[in-house]
Amino acid sequence: MLARLVSEVRTDMSERLYSRLAGRVSTELGQRLDKLLTVPSGSRVSELDRLRRAPTRASGLEMVRAWTAPRRSPASAQTGSMWLMCRRAGWRRSRELG
């Protein structure tokens, strides 16, 4: 009985919170957020899913792909992730790759 009451209160509070937040979002921001959820044609994941996942491979081939890929995020984020990948692969190997 207490668990059901707590669940109902949580649901009510979540709905109020989301309605307040949704009311403060501008039209432009709402469209940008919706765009993050759409899956582009030829892709299996949305941009939001892509941003949520950290790079999982640190092989030399993956490092080359990351350097030559078109920039989708700020340069500082690209540089930081490349630094981590170089550190994992080892400095000598990263110098060999160019």
BELKAZI-V690728 format. One record per pair of residues at least 24 apart in sequence whose C-alpha atoms are under 7 Angstrom apart, sorted by sequence separation. I is the first residue (numbers start at 1). J is the second residue. D is the distance in Angstrom with one decimal. If there is no record, write none. Layout:
<<I & J & D> <I & J & D>>
This chain:
<<58 & 85 & 5.3> <58 & 88 & 6.7> <59 & 89 & 6.8> <58 & 89 & 6.3>>
